[in-house]
Amino acid sequence: MDEPAVAVAFHPNGLYAFTAEGKYYKMPGDGHWEAQVAIPINDEEILLFHSLGLWKKNVRTHESTQLTGISGSWELAKCLLRSKRDPEHVLCLHSHGMYRVKIADGSYEKLGGGFFGIAAGWSQAKEVVYDPETDLHYVFHSDGIFQVDAKDGKYKNLTGPTQGWVEAHGAVYHPTGAVVFHSLGTYKVNLKDGSHTKINSGTWGGAQTAFLAGPDTAMVLHSMSLYEVNLLTGESKAVPGDSGWSFVTCATNLGADVMAASHVESDGKH
């Protein structure tokens, strides 16, 4: 396929690459496809958090390299955050807490147990988006929207528990605000204060995850089909001939400038 890939999705049947036009193809090579969550660390490599450890996958050569063995319970990883101010690490929001992971060798340190204590950690984190203007992340959680600084792990709740996002099924950044694909509709979220507006009433209960396809376009991997969404209007259309993505385990945009990635629950629900 001549068109360059803008994203990849991990699936039990293989690793799939997607173009901005919604075309996709299965990439060659063997590997650990059912990653819990994955994020690019440069223009060619992706860091995978997997039940079998931490891996690097090269999307150009299709080679996989294992960094660590079975440790860290990475199948409980929820969101991955990178900071322009700390290019050597990835911050992992995990059911057991918050971890700073060294990209070079997979070593890590625990920064904290999360706001519910060590046992709960960030287990209810649903989606994360990155704001390139501030180098900060925004985590959509059952207890609100949390602003997180990936460099030092500091965070604050912008909205409080009255504005939970337990039914968020995908989120992407747009200069006009984060766009969240929710069971009740498509929402535009102001990242300064967490306020939100519904821009389309089409529901996304069967959505698995989403990624950017262009400046004003996202692709949503849904149990029924692949959907193209206009991020300005919220209007969507199914990609013809697609049969759905019920078993996708995670997806991520490609490129060194990708700074956030989210998990997909094993039962297809966030």
N, C-alpha and C positions, 0 to 999 in steps of 0.2 A: 504494500500500500504506500502510495507516494506522500500522502498527507502526514505531517508530523503529529505524533501523539501529544496530547495536552494532559492526559491523566491515565492512570492505571487502576484496575480493580482486581482484588484478590478473590478467588472463587475456588471451591473444591475441584473444579475441572481444569483450572489453570490460571495463568496471569493474563489479563486482557488489557490491551491498549486502546484508548479512545481518541478520536480526532475531534476537532472543534465542530465538525459537521454532524457528529453523532455516529459516525462509522466506527467499527471496532473490529479487532482481530486478536486471536490468541497468539501470545508471544512464545517463541521456542525456548527449549531448555527445561531442565528439571529444577525442582526447588520446593520450598515449604510455602505452599500457596495460601493456606488458611491462617494467615497472620491476623493477630488481633487488631493491630493498628500499625500504620507505616507512614514514614515521612521522608521526603528527599533530603539529602545532606549535601548534595552538589548537583550539577547538571546531569550526572550519569547514575549516581548511586542512591538507593533508598535504604533507610534503616528500618528493619522489621522487628516488631515486638511479638514474639511467638511463644507458645507453651513450651517449645523446645529450646528456648533461649533467644538471644539477640543475633540477628543476621544482617548482612549487607547484600543487597541485590543490585547488580549492574544491569541497567535496562538497555545498554548498548551491546555489551558482550554476552549478556544473559547468564553470567556466572554468579553463583551464590557463595558467600563466605560466612562461616559461623564465627561469631565473636565470643560467645559465652555458651556454656552448657545450660542444663535445666536449672535455673536459679532465678530468683526474683519474682516468680509467679506472674510472668508477663502476660499470661492470658487474662489477667485482671486489669491490664492497662486500659485506660479510658480515653485520654486525650494526650497528644504530643504537642509541645510548644517549643519554638526556637526564637532566639533573640539576636538581632543584628549586633548587639553589644556583647554577645558571648557566643561566637561561632563554633566553639569547641564542644558545646554541650547541647543536649536536648532535655527539657523538663518534662517528666512524665507524671500525669495525674492518674493515680492508681487507686484501686479499692482499699489498699492498705495505707495510703498516704501520698506524699509528693517526693519524687526522686529526681536527682540531677544525674544524668547519664553522660559519660564521656564518649563522644562519637568515635574516637580513635580505637578504643579497645573494649568498650562495653562496660567498663567499671562504673560503679555508681555509689552515690551516697544519699541517705534519706534526709530530707529537709524537715519533714513534719508529718503528723498523722492526719492532717486535714481538720476542718472545723467541727466534725462530729467525733473527733478522737481517733485513736490509732486504729480501732476496729473498722470503722466505717470509711474513713479517708474520703476519697472522691468518687465513691461508687455510684452516685447519682448524677455525675457529670454526663450530659447528653451530647452536646456539640460545642465546638470552639471555633471562633473566627479570630483572625489577626488583623489589627489596624496598622498599616505600614506608616501612617503619619505619626503615630505615637510610639511604635514598637511595643505595644501592649496587646494582650489577648483578652477575649471576652468569652467566658464559659457559661453556656446555657445549662442550668442545673434545676433539679426539682425544687430547690429552695431559692431560686432567683437567678440573676445574672451577675457573675463574679468577674471583676476586672483583675487580671493576674499579670504580674511582671515576671517574665520567664528568666530574667537575669538573676534575680535574688529570691524568687518564690513568694514575694509579698502579694497579698490579695485583699480585696474588699468587696462586699456585696453592694451592688448599685441599687437594688430594688427591694430586697427583703423577701421573706418566704411567701408573701401574698401574691407574688408574680412568678410562680414556678413554671418551668418549661419541660415538665416530664413528658409531654407529648410532642416534643421537637424530634423530627426525623431527618434532619439535614439542615445545614446552614452554610452560607457563603458570604464573603465580604463584598460590599459595593460602596463606592465613595459616598453615596447618599444614605448609607446605613446598612447594617447587616440584614440579609434576607433569610428568614427562617421558614422552613417547610414543616408545617404543624398539622396535627390531626384536624384542627378547626379551620385551617386556611393558610394563606401565605402572608407573612408579616414582615414589615420593614421596621427595624429596631434602631433607635437613636443610641449610639454607643456612648454618648456623653452622660445620659441620665437613665438609660434603660427603657424609656418610653417607647411605645410601639403603635403602629397603625396597620390594620388589615388592608392589604392591597388587592387581594383576590380571595374569594370565598371557596375556591376549589380545595378540597381536603386532601391530606397527604398521609392518611393512616397506614397505607401500605408502602410508603417510601422507606428505603433502606439507608441511603446516604446521597450526598450531592457533591458536585465539583464544578468549578468555573470552566466554561467553554469559550468565553470571550468577554470583552469589557462589560457587556450588558446581558450576558447569556449564561445560564447554568444548565447542567444536565443532572437530572434526578434519576437514580437507579431505584426502580419501584418493582414490587412483586409482580405487577401486571405488564410493565413495559419500561423502556427508557424514554424519559420525557425531556423535551427542550423547553426551558422556561425563560421568558423575558423578565429580567430583573427590575425593569422600570414599571411594568404594568402588572406583573404576576401571571400573565396569560401563559398557557402551556399547550403543547401538542405532543402527541406520542410519535416516536420515531417509527416509521412504517416497517413492519416485518419483525419487530422485536417481541420476544416472548416472555420477558420479565427476568428479574434478578433476585429472586427470593433467597438464594443461598450465598450471596456475596458476603464476605467477611469484613472487608474494608476497602476503601478507595482513597486515592490522593492525586492532587494535581502534581505535575512534574516541573522540575526546575529548582535552581539554587535559591530562588526567592520565595519558595513556599515555606511558610513559617508555622503552620498549624495543620493538625490532622485529628480526626475523630474516629471512634470505634463504631462498629455495628453489633448490636446484641445478637447472640447466637440464635435466638428464636425469631429474628427479624423485627423485633420491637425494641425501641429505645426506652 
